[in-house]
Amino acid sequence: MKNTDIQTFLGALGEILAHERVEIGVILVGGAALLLQGLRSRTTTDIDVIAAVLNPDATGKLRLMSPADLPASFFEAVQRVARDFGLPANWINSEVATQLHSGLPPGFIDRITWHRYGGLWVGLAGRRDLIFLKLHATVDQDPASWHTQDLIALKPTHHELEEAAAWVRTQDASAEFVTMVDQVMAYVKAHSS
Amino acid sequence: MSKLTLPSAAIRLREALVEAAWIQWKALGLPASAERPARSVVDPEALILASLWLQRYESRLGKLTRMFATLGSGLVSTQRLKNLRKAYPAGTMADLSVFALAALHGSKDPRWQSLVEGGSSLRRKGMKAEDSFVLFQYPPPALMLRLRLAFSVSIKADTLAFLIALAGLAATVPMVTEAIGYQGRGVRRALEELAAADFIKSVTSVPVSYRAEETRWDQFLELRGSSPGWWHWHQLYAFGADLDHAAGESQDRSSYLQSSQARDLVERHTRLFALFPQLMSDPGKLPGEAYLDRFVEDIGTLADRITHNWA
């Protein structure tokens, strides 16, 4: 999917939800979030949803929820778009939403930027949070992986990388994990000058 | 945004089906104005149900239907009406009840009791069915009614009509079942008994199929080589009614949502388009709203075929 494809598919999803008089918010990370913010120019195979909110335009503090708990009308609309555009059933998925339970970077929700597509509100994780999450995703990946290349494309400063590494280390306290984080840090610093 | 819309497609098809209904009523001998004779076998139950649906747009079809209820209901299958009616709009059910009441009063045939909503007191008076009132001409397109008059309203008569309309081609049990709208078990038995009586031939194939010898039936029924075709009018009318309903819901919908509705329609009527595989484009090859224009064009082609080739 290119940037324009993503917008077309999200637009179609939003039209269906609006017709059903449903308002749902999804928060994107990964390649789609990078593309939609112009932080990366590549294609992506799917759209990663890390969290969801119901009635996103309501006043007051947003409460993040697991995408799995969204109403059935959302998943039916997702499958309708898949059929209508010839997309795989998991064109938008919540495989990364396990991170919601293990913890998001501090202040994550305040840095989300929202875009409306009919009945669908799309929240894009901020650049700082994408650096945190990408570093976490990169730890056990090959340096040539999308995650590593995305992280380098985000051009993190040394300070941002150190903050991200501090948060990533809280996700797994094992010595082996900490060593891998250090190795990734060294690689990214060497390639993001 | 596309200029072609689901409502425009619905109107186009509906107009073709109204014209077909006129032609078919005329083929059954009713005073309908049609510019030319029918080319295909008239399915009486499909014609009744379609006319009850279409009368909201063409009230004179309602008058013809009521006339037929009084005069021709003895040759109509109440079981087939029950089997086929669920494919038509909900409002058609109430109209069918009115039709059944007229048939009940006109024919005094208690078969119609079960289609009258709320029942009727006439049953308690010990009604007795009168003989079928033979009013109609029987040109080739009236084949179903003609065979029913000869052999009674039955699966066998309709099975034979379908096979004769195939002009010597063979059909399997599922093909016959789909065409005439009875239960498969009854159709299988009818085919086996017709074959045992040598009215039709069984063809050694897997699965077994059956055919009516064209020259034999052409000669016997004096069709003079103009054996009418079978164009699955029930499926065509039911699709038109479904498209009409979808179009009514689509008034405030975007081109994309209408294209999605069009895909729903094609999915719901898979069997119809399997019968005419060359008619509809593959929705999977046209993503998103790009399918809407093609769907509307395909419906235009379908309407042309109905008007110029099939009806």
Interface residues (C-beta under 8 A of the other chain):
Chain A: T8 G11 A12 E15 I16 H19 R80 R83 D84 F85 G86
Chain B: R253 S254 Y256 L257 S259 S260 R263 G284 P287 G288 Y291
